[in-house]
């Protein structure tokens, strides 16, 4: 009799646990968000609590797709067939990978945004439609202002502070964003970024083609490049001044969310100094640039081992110069790096942001 009671009890517990597990699974969903930038497609996978609205990042990664370089060399502001095919393939590849990893627990959602390169390409919307037709993934082409706001919201979601300035640099655009006392966004945006600045250095200082490396660069060329960057940031004067005031009130501190801030600068400094850098100062960056003066791609390649694409080696030093010049222009003394990005802001807003108006 006791054995029968134990058996019945165990059956009840097991059944209850199974039902609880099914309910728990039903209350969560895996969603993958894409950020299709000018130099590559970033993506992040989240487990979303459908009842509470909370989201937990499981992992993130990036695959290089040089949209901006392709556009710069097109001659007519259109993406080539080759880059379009690669772009579609990468989005589909990511979807297949995530489906294989998480699809057994239920349907996975896929949503994304595209930034500067797709905005600027005459056939950007055509590529947007092609991606949806082939992969079923909705990619929304967002404005630079929306891009800045997503970056800000991603950082606020993590640091739980609103009195901050967030700085993002992509392959084809750059933006600073904050909020005023009324809670309204203030953004200042420019088209100078990692890839576009490298091309300007090639054209105006090195006088070489857009396929050649600008390295090595000597001290005079670096000074010229700093001046070139400052002169071409292209920020709105009123918004630039407003953001400068907030940066100054925060002691010259901003939050950097781009791969340049999070990986390129810290790794360069770590190799040069032997110390980990989760934040860096203007003086740190000046030191790094001085150490890489007169260095060719053979030397610079070791600072890009986690980004083996040759194009990243070519623009490694110019990217550091751009960051330094912008820090000087905006009065930034220190950049705090954070693992958050525009994708985290997108996750905070949810799929509705992508689907609205798609």
TORKOL-4160 file (C-alpha; in steps of 0.2 Angstrom, whole numbers, padded with zeros to 4 digits, m for minus):
358
<pt num="1" X="0000" Y="0000" Z="0000"/>
<pt num="2" X="0014" Y="0012" Z="0005"/>
<pt num="3" X="0023" Y="0007" Z="m0012"/>
<pt num="4" X="0007" Y="0012" Z="m0021"/>
<pt num="5" X="0006" Y="0028" Z="m0013"/>
<pt num="6" X="0024" Y="0032" Z="m0016"/>
<pt num="7" X="0022" Y="0027" Z="m0034"/>
<pt num="8" X="0006" Y="0038" Z="m0036"/>
<pt num="9" X="0015" Y="0053" Z="m0027"/>
<pt num="10" X="0030" Y="0052" Z="m0039"/>
<pt num="11" X="0019" Y="0051" Z="m0054"/>
<pt num="12" X="0010" Y="0066" Z="m0048"/>
<pt num="13" X="0026" Y="0076" Z="m0045"/>
<pt num="14" X="0033" Y="0070" Z="m0062"/>
<pt num="15" X="0018" Y="0075" Z="m0071"/>
<pt num="16" X="0017" Y="0092" Z="m0062"/>
<pt num="17" X="0035" Y="0096" Z="m0066"/>
<pt num="18" X="0032" Y="0091" Z="m0084"/>
<pt num="19" X="0017" Y="0103" Z="m0085"/>
<pt num="20" X="0027" Y="0116" Z="m0076"/>
<pt num="21" X="0042" Y="0114" Z="m0088"/>
<pt num="22" X="0030" Y="0115" Z="m0103"/>
<pt num="23" X="0022" Y="0131" Z="m0096"/>
<pt num="24" X="0039" Y="0138" Z="m0093"/>
<pt num="25" X="0045" Y="0135" Z="m0111"/>
<pt num="26" X="0029" Y="0142" Z="m0118"/>
<pt num="27" X="0032" Y="0158" Z="m0108"/>
<pt num="28" X="0049" Y="0161" Z="m0116"/>
<pt num="29" X="0054" Y="0163" Z="m0133"/>
<pt num="30" X="0071" Y="0164" Z="m0142"/>
<pt num="31" X="0073" Y="0179" Z="m0153"/>
<pt num="32" X="0088" Y="0184" Z="m0164"/>
<pt num="33" X="0091" Y="0202" Z="m0168"/>
<pt num="34" X="0102" Y="0208" Z="m0182"/>
<pt num="35" X="0112" Y="0224" Z="m0184"/>
<pt num="36" X="0117" Y="0225" Z="m0202"/>
<pt num="37" X="0131" Y="0238" Z="m0201"/>
<pt num="38" X="0143" Y="0245" Z="m0214"/>
<pt num="39" X="0157" Y="0233" Z="m0211"/>
<pt num="40" X="0148" Y="0218" Z="m0205"/>
<pt num="41" X="0132" Y="0210" Z="m0198"/>
<pt num="42" X="0131" Y="0209" Z="m0180"/>
<pt num="43" X="0118" Y="0198" Z="m0171"/>
<pt num="44" X="0113" Y="0193" Z="m0154"/>
<pt num="45" X="0102" Y="0179" Z="m0147"/>
<pt num="46" X="0090" Y="0182" Z="m0132"/>
<pt num="47" X="0079" Y="0172" Z="m0122"/>
<pt num="48" X="0063" Y="0183" Z="m0119"/>
<pt num="49" X="0051" Y="0181" Z="m0105"/>
<pt num="50" X="0034" Y="0184" Z="m0114"/>
<pt num="51" X="0025" Y="0187" Z="m0098"/>
<pt num="52" X="0037" Y="0199" Z="m0089"/>
<pt num="53" X="0045" Y="0206" Z="m0105"/>
<pt num="54" X="0062" Y="0203" Z="m0098"/>
<pt num="55" X="0076" Y="0198" Z="m0110"/>
<pt num="56" X="0092" Y="0189" Z="m0107"/>
<pt num="57" X="0106" Y="0189" Z="m0120"/>
<pt num="58" X="0113" Y="0171" Z="m0123"/>
<pt num="59" X="0127" Y="0176" Z="m0135"/>
<pt num="60" X="0132" Y="0188" Z="m0149"/>
<pt num="61" X="0144" Y="0188" Z="m0164"/>
<pt num="62" X="0148" Y="0197" Z="m0180"/>
<pt num="63" X="0152" Y="0192" Z="m0198"/>
<pt num="64" X="0161" Y="0204" Z="m0209"/>
<pt num="65" X="0152" Y="0210" Z="m0224"/>
<pt num="66" X="0160" Y="0226" Z="m0232"/>
<pt num="67" X="0145" Y="0235" Z="m0238"/>
<pt num="68" X="0153" Y="0252" Z="m0236"/>
<pt num="69" X="0168" Y="0248" Z="m0245"/>
<pt num="70" X="0158" Y="0240" Z="m0259"/>
<pt num="71" X="0147" Y="0256" Z="m0260"/>
<pt num="72" X="0162" Y="0268" Z="m0260"/>
<pt num="73" X="0170" Y="0259" Z="m0274"/>
<pt num="74" X="0154" Y="0256" Z="m0284"/>
<pt num="75" X="0154" Y="0273" Z="m0294"/>
<pt num="76" X="0135" Y="0274" Z="m0294"/>
<pt num="77" X="0130" Y="0272" Z="m0275"/>
<pt num="78" X="0123" Y="0255" Z="m0278"/>
<pt num="79" X="0128" Y="0238" Z="m0270"/>
<pt num="80" X="0136" Y="0225" Z="m0282"/>
<pt num="81" X="0128" Y="0209" Z="m0285"/>
<pt num="82" X="0142" Y="0200" Z="m0276"/>
<pt num="83" X="0140" Y="0210" Z="m0260"/>
<pt num="84" X="0121" Y="0208" Z="m0260"/>
<pt num="85" X="0123" Y="0189" Z="m0262"/>
<pt num="86" X="0135" Y="0189" Z="m0248"/>
<pt num="87" X="0124" Y="0199" Z="m0237"/>
<pt num="88" X="0109" Y="0188" Z="m0240"/>
<pt num="89" X="0120" Y="0172" Z="m0237"/>
<pt num="90" X="0126" Y="0179" Z="m0220"/>
<pt num="91" X="0109" Y="0183" Z="m0214"/>
<pt num="92" X="0103" Y="0165" Z="m0219"/>
<pt num="93" X="0118" Y="0157" Z="m0212"/>
<pt num="94" X="0115" Y="0165" Z="m0195"/>
<pt num="95" X="0097" Y="0160" Z="m0195"/>
<pt num="96" X="0102" Y="0142" Z="m0199"/>
<pt num="97" X="0114" Y="0141" Z="m0185"/>
<pt num="98" X="0103" Y="0148" Z="m0172"/>
<pt num="99" X="0089" Y="0137" Z="m0178"/>
<pt num="100" X="0100" Y="0122" Z="m0176"/>
<pt num="101" X="0105" Y="0127" Z="m0159"/>
<pt num="102" X="0088" Y="0133" Z="m0152"/>
<pt num="103" X="0075" Y="0128" Z="m0164"/>
<pt num="104" X="0071" Y="0111" Z="m0156"/>
<pt num="105" X="0063" Y="0121" Z="m0141"/>
<pt num="106" X="0051" Y="0131" Z="m0152"/>
<pt num="107" X="0050" Y="0143" Z="m0166"/>
<pt num="108" X="0064" Y="0156" Z="m0166"/>
<pt num="109" X="0060" Y="0174" Z="m0170"/>
<pt num="110" X="0071" Y="0184" Z="m0182"/>
<pt num="111" X="0071" Y="0203" Z="m0184"/>
<pt num="112" X="0084" Y="0216" Z="m0188"/>
<pt num="113" X="0089" Y="0234" Z="m0192"/>
<pt num="114" X="0101" Y="0240" Z="m0206"/>
<pt num="115" X="0111" Y="0257" Z="m0204"/>
<pt num="116" X="0122" Y="0268" Z="m0214"/>
<pt num="117" X="0127" Y="0258" Z="m0229"/>
<pt num="118" X="0109" Y="0252" Z="m0233"/>
<pt num="119" X="0102" Y="0270" Z="m0230"/>
<pt num="120" X="0114" Y="0277" Z="m0242"/>
<pt num="121" X="0113" Y="0264" Z="m0256"/>
<pt num="122" X="0101" Y="0267" Z="m0270"/>
<pt num="123" X="0097" Y="0249" Z="m0270"/>
<pt num="124" X="0096" Y="0247" Z="m0251"/>
<pt num="125" X="0077" Y="0244" Z="m0251"/>
<pt num="126" X="0079" Y="0232" Z="m0265"/>
<pt num="127" X="0092" Y="0222" Z="m0254"/>
<pt num="128" X="0080" Y="0223" Z="m0240"/>
<pt num="129" X="0066" Y="0215" Z="m0250"/>
<pt num="130" X="0078" Y="0202" Z="m0257"/>
<pt num="131" X="0083" Y="0197" Z="m0239"/>
<pt num="132" X="0065" Y="0195" Z="m0234"/>
<pt num="133" X="0060" Y="0185" Z="m0249"/>
<pt num="134" X="0075" Y="0173" Z="m0247"/>
<pt num="135" X="0077" Y="0172" Z="m0228"/>
<pt num="136" X="0060" Y="0178" Z="m0221"/>
<pt num="137" X="0070" Y="0190" Z="m0210"/>
<pt num="138" X="0062" Y="0207" Z="m0208"/>
<pt num="139" X="0076" Y="0220" Z="m0208"/>
<pt num="140" X="0071" Y="0238" Z="m0205"/>
<pt num="141" X="0082" Y="0252" Z="m0213"/>
<pt num="142" X="0083" Y="0265" Z="m0199"/>
<pt num="143" X="0087" Y="0283" Z="m0198"/>
<pt num="144" X="0104" Y="0288" Z="m0190"/>
<pt num="145" X="0093" Y="0296" Z="m0176"/>
<pt num="146" X="0085" Y="0280" Z="m0173"/>
<pt num="147" X="0102" Y="0271" Z="m0173"/>
<pt num="148" X="0108" Y="0283" Z="m0160"/>
<pt num="149" X="0093" Y="0281" Z="m0149"/>
<pt num="150" X="0094" Y="0262" Z="m0149"/>
<pt num="151" X="0112" Y="0263" Z="m0143"/>
<pt num="152" X="0107" Y="0275" Z="m0129"/>
<pt num="153" X="0093" Y="0264" Z="m0124"/>
<pt num="154" X="0104" Y="0248" Z="m0124"/>
<pt num="155" X="0116" Y="0256" Z="m0112"/>
<pt num="156" X="0103" Y="0264" Z="m0100"/>
<pt num="157" X="0095" Y="0246" Z="m0099"/>
<pt num="158" X="0112" Y="0240" Z="m0092"/>
<pt num="159" X="0119" Y="0254" Z="m0082"/>
<pt num="160" X="0102" Y="0261" Z="m0075"/>
<pt num="161" X="0107" Y="0279" Z="m0078"/>
<pt num="162" X="0100" Y="0292" Z="m0089"/>
<pt num="163" X="0112" Y="0306" Z="m0087"/>
<pt num="164" X="0125" Y="0299" Z="m0099"/>
<pt num="165" X="0132" Y="0302" Z="m0116"/>
<pt num="166" X="0133" Y="0287" Z="m0128"/>
<pt num="167" X="0145" Y="0286" Z="m0143"/>
<pt num="168" X="0144" Y="0274" Z="m0157"/>
<pt num="169" X="0155" Y="0273" Z="m0172"/>
<pt num="170" X="0151" Y="0261" Z="m0187"/>
<pt num="171" X="0159" Y="0258" Z="m0203"/>
<pt num="172" X="0149" Y="0272" Z="m0211"/>
<pt num="173" X="0142" Y="0283" Z="m0198"/>
<pt num="174" X="0145" Y="0290" Z="m0181"/>
<pt num="175" X="0133" Y="0297" Z="m0168"/>
<pt num="176" X="0133" Y="0304" Z="m0150"/>
<pt num="177" X="0117" Y="0304" Z="m0140"/>
<pt num="178" X="0110" Y="0309" Z="m0123"/>
<pt num="179" X="0094" Y="0316" Z="m0116"/>
<pt num="180" X="0090" Y="0333" Z="m0110"/>
<pt num="181" X="0081" Y="0338" Z="m0093"/>
<pt num="182" X="0064" Y="0335" Z="m0101"/>
<pt num="183" X="0069" Y="0318" Z="m0107"/>
<pt num="184" X="0070" Y="0322" Z="m0125"/>
<pt num="185" X="0084" Y="0314" Z="m0136"/>
<pt num="186" X="0098" Y="0325" Z="m0141"/>
<pt num="187" X="0109" Y="0318" Z="m0155"/>
<pt num="188" X="0123" Y="0324" Z="m0166"/>
<pt num="189" X="0126" Y="0313" Z="m0181"/>
<pt num="190" X="0140" Y="0312" Z="m0195"/>
<pt num="191" X="0144" Y="0301" Z="m0210"/>
<pt num="192" X="0163" Y="0300" Z="m0205"/>
<pt num="193" X="0167" Y="0283" Z="m0198"/>
<pt num="194" X="0180" Y="0269" Z="m0198"/>
<pt num="195" X="0178" Y="0264" Z="m0217"/>
<pt num="196" X="0174" Y="0282" Z="m0224"/>
<pt num="197" X="0188" Y="0290" Z="m0214"/>
<pt num="198" X="0200" Y="0278" Z="m0220"/>
<pt num="199" X="0195" Y="0281" Z="m0238"/>
<pt num="200" X="0197" Y="0300" Z="m0235"/>
<pt num="201" X="0215" Y="0297" Z="m0228"/>
<pt num="202" X="0218" Y="0287" Z="m0244"/>
<pt num="203" X="0212" Y="0301" Z="m0255"/>
<pt num="204" X="0218" Y="0317" Z="m0247"/>
<pt num="205" X="0234" Y="0312" Z="m0238"/>
<pt num="206" X="0241" Y="0296" Z="m0245"/>
<pt num="207" X="0234" Y="0299" Z="m0263"/>
<pt num="208" X="0231" Y="0280" Z="m0266"/>
<pt num="209" X="0217" Y="0270" Z="m0272"/>
<pt num="210" X="0203" Y="0264" Z="m0261"/>
<pt num="211" X="0210" Y="0246" Z="m0261"/>
<pt num="212" X="0228" Y="0250" Z="m0255"/>
<pt num="213" X="0233" Y="0251" Z="m0237"/>
<pt num="214" X="0237" Y="0269" Z="m0230"/>
<pt num="215" X="0250" Y="0261" Z="m0219"/>
<pt num="216" X="0263" Y="0265" Z="m0214"/>
<pt num="217" X="0259" Y="0283" Z="m0209"/>
<pt num="218" X="0272" Y="0295" Z="m0202"/>
<pt num="219" X="0270" Y="0308" Z="m0189"/>
<pt num="220" X="0266" Y="0322" Z="m0201"/>
<pt num="221" X="0253" Y="0312" Z="m0210"/>
<pt num="222" X="0245" Y="0307" Z="m0193"/>
<pt num="223" X="0244" Y="0326" Z="m0188"/>
<pt num="224" X="0236" Y="0329" Z="m0205"/>
<pt num="225" X="0224" Y="0315" Z="m0202"/>
<pt num="226" X="0218" Y="0321" Z="m0185"/>
<pt num="227" X="0215" Y="0338" Z="m0193"/>
<pt num="228" X="0205" Y="0330" Z="m0208"/>
<pt num="229" X="0194" Y="0320" Z="m0196"/>
<pt num="230" X="0190" Y="0336" Z="m0185"/>
<pt num="231" X="0186" Y="0345" Z="m0201"/>
<pt num="232" X="0174" Y="0332" Z="m0208"/>
<pt num="233" X="0164" Y="0326" Z="m0193"/>
<pt num="234" X="0149" Y="0335" Z="m0200"/>
<pt num="235" X="0140" Y="0337" Z="m0183"/>
<pt num="236" X="0125" Y="0349" Z="m0181"/>
<pt num="237" X="0133" Y="0364" Z="m0173"/>
<pt num="238" X="0119" Y="0367" Z="m0160"/>
<pt num="239" X="0117" Y="0349" Z="m0155"/>
<pt num="240" X="0136" Y="0347" Z="m0154"/>
<pt num="241" X="0137" Y="0361" Z="m0142"/>
<pt num="242" X="0123" Y="0354" Z="m0131"/>
<pt num="243" X="0131" Y="0337" Z="m0130"/>
<pt num="244" X="0148" Y="0345" Z="m0127"/>
<pt num="245" X="0141" Y="0354" Z="m0112"/>
<pt num="246" X="0134" Y="0337" Z="m0105"/>
<pt num="247" X="0150" Y="0328" Z="m0108"/>
<pt num="248" X="0159" Y="0342" Z="m0098"/>
<pt num="249" X="0147" Y="0341" Z="m0084"/>
<pt num="250" X="0150" Y="0322" Z="m0083"/>
<pt num="251" X="0169" Y="0325" Z="m0081"/>
<pt num="252" X="0173" Y="0322" Z="m0100"/>
<pt num="253" X="0166" Y="0304" Z="m0098"/>
<pt num="254" X="0156" Y="0295" Z="m0111"/>
<pt num="255" X="0150" Y="0277" Z="m0114"/>
<pt num="256" X="0157" Y="0269" Z="m0130"/>
<pt num="257" X="0147" Y="0255" Z="m0138"/>
<pt num="258" X="0155" Y="0252" Z="m0155"/>
<pt num="259" X="0167" Y="0237" Z="m0159"/>
<pt num="260" X="0181" Y="0251" Z="m0160"/>
<pt num="261" X="0178" Y="0256" Z="m0142"/>
<pt num="262" X="0175" Y="0239" Z="m0135"/>
<pt num="263" X="0188" Y="0228" Z="m0144"/>
<pt num="264" X="0200" Y="0238" Z="m0156"/>
<pt num="265" X="0206" Y="0251" Z="m0144"/>
<pt num="266" X="0207" Y="0240" Z="m0128"/>
<pt num="267" X="0215" Y="0226" Z="m0137"/>
<pt num="268" X="0228" Y="0238" Z="m0145"/>
<pt num="269" X="0232" Y="0245" Z="m0128"/>
<pt num="270" X="0232" Y="0228" Z="m0120"/>
<pt num="271" X="0246" Y="0222" Z="m0132"/>
<pt num="272" X="0256" Y="0238" Z="m0130"/>
<pt num="273" X="0255" Y="0239" Z="m0111"/>
<pt num="274" X="0251" Y="0221" Z="m0105"/>
<pt num="275" X="0236" Y="0228" Z="m0095"/>
<pt num="276" X="0217" Y="0225" Z="m0098"/>
<pt num="277" X="0208" Y="0241" Z="m0103"/>
<pt num="278" X="0189" Y="0242" Z="m0100"/>
<pt num="279" X="0190" Y="0260" Z="m0101"/>
<pt num="280" X="0203" Y="0272" Z="m0110"/>
<pt num="281" X="0208" Y="0290" Z="m0109"/>
<pt num="282" X="0214" Y="0302" Z="m0123"/>
<pt num="283" X="0231" Y="0300" Z="m0116"/>
<pt num="284" X="0230" Y="0281" Z="m0118"/>
<pt num="285" X="0225" Y="0283" Z="m0136"/>
<pt num="286" X="0238" Y="0296" Z="m0140"/>
<pt num="287" X="0251" Y="0284" Z="m0133"/>
<pt num="288" X="0245" Y="0269" Z="m0144"/>
<pt num="289" X="0245" Y="0280" Z="m0160"/>
<pt num="290" X="0263" Y="0285" Z="m0156"/>
<pt num="291" X="0268" Y="0267" Z="m0155"/>
<pt num="292" X="0260" Y="0263" Z="m0171"/>
<pt num="293" X="0267" Y="0277" Z="m0181"/>
<pt num="294" X="0278" Y="0271" Z="m0196"/>
<pt num="295" X="0271" Y="0253" Z="m0194"/>
<pt num="296" X="0266" Y="0243" Z="m0209"/>
<pt num="297" X="0252" Y="0231" Z="m0211"/>
<pt num="298" X="0264" Y="0217" Z="m0206"/>
<pt num="299" X="0265" Y="0224" Z="m0189"/>
<pt num="300" X="0247" Y="0231" Z="m0187"/>
<pt num="301" X="0240" Y="0213" Z="m0191"/>
<pt num="302" X="0245" Y="0207" Z="m0174"/>
<pt num="303" X="0232" Y="0219" Z="m0167"/>
<pt num="304" X="0218" Y="0213" Z="m0178"/>
<pt num="305" X="0221" Y="0194" Z="m0175"/>
<pt num="306" X="0202" Y="0192" Z="m0169"/>
<pt num="307" X="0197" Y="0202" Z="m0185"/>
<pt num="308" X="0208" Y="0192" Z="m0199"/>
<pt num="309" X="0200" Y="0202" Z="m0213"/>
<pt num="310" X="0214" Y="0212" Z="m0222"/>
<pt num="311" X="0203" Y="0227" Z="m0223"/>
<pt num="312" X="0202" Y="0229" Z="m0204"/>
<pt num="313" X="0221" Y="0229" Z="m0204"/>
<pt num="314" X="0222" Y="0242" Z="m0217"/>
<pt num="315" X="0210" Y="0254" Z="m0206"/>
<pt num="316" X="0217" Y="0249" Z="m0189"/>
<pt num="317" X="0228" Y="0265" Z="m0187"/>
<pt num="318" X="0216" Y="0277" Z="m0195"/>
<pt num="319" X="0202" Y="0270" Z="m0184"/>
<pt num="320" X="0212" Y="0275" Z="m0169"/>
<pt num="321" X="0216" Y="0292" Z="m0176"/>
<pt num="322" X="0197" Y="0295" Z="m0179"/>
<pt num="323" X="0193" Y="0290" Z="m0161"/>
<pt num="324" X="0207" Y="0301" Z="m0154"/>
<pt num="325" X="0202" Y="0316" Z="m0165"/>
<pt num="326" X="0184" Y="0315" Z="m0161"/>
<pt num="327" X="0188" Y="0314" Z="m0142"/>
<pt num="328" X="0198" Y="0330" Z="m0144"/>
<pt num="329" X="0184" Y="0339" Z="m0154"/>
<pt num="330" X="0170" Y="0334" Z="m0142"/>
<pt num="331" X="0180" Y="0336" Z="m0126"/>
<pt num="332" X="0180" Y="0318" Z="m0121"/>
<pt num="333" X="0193" Y="0313" Z="m0108"/>
<pt num="334" X="0188" Y="0295" Z="m0105"/>
<pt num="335" X="0178" Y="0282" Z="m0114"/>
<pt num="336" X="0170" Y="0268" Z="m0103"/>
<pt num="337" X="0167" Y="0253" Z="m0114"/>
<pt num="338" X="0152" Y="0242" Z="m0112"/>
<pt num="339" X="0146" Y="0226" Z="m0119"/>
<pt num="340" X="0130" Y="0234" Z="m0124"/>
<pt num="341" X="0126" Y="0239" Z="m0142"/>
<pt num="342" X="0112" Y="0245" Z="m0153"/>
<pt num="343" X="0105" Y="0228" Z="m0153"/>
<pt num="344" X="0102" Y="0228" Z="m0134"/>
<pt num="345" X="0091" Y="0244" Z="m0137"/>
<pt num="346" X="0082" Y="0235" Z="m0151"/>
<pt num="347" X="0079" Y="0220" Z="m0139"/>
<pt num="348" X="0072" Y="0232" Z="m0126"/>
<pt num="349" X="0060" Y="0239" Z="m0139"/>
<pt num="350" X="0055" Y="0222" Z="m0146"/>
<pt num="351" X="0050" Y="0215" Z="m0163"/>
<pt num="352" X="0036" Y="0228" Z="m0165"/>
<pt num="353" X="0049" Y="0242" Z="m0168"/>
<pt num="354" X="0056" Y="0232" Z="m0183"/>
<pt num="355" X="0038" Y="0227" Z="m0190"/>
<pt num="356" X="0031" Y="0244" Z="m0188"/>
<pt num="357" X="0031" Y="0252" Z="m0205"/>
<pt num="358" X="0041" Y="0237" Z="m0213"/>
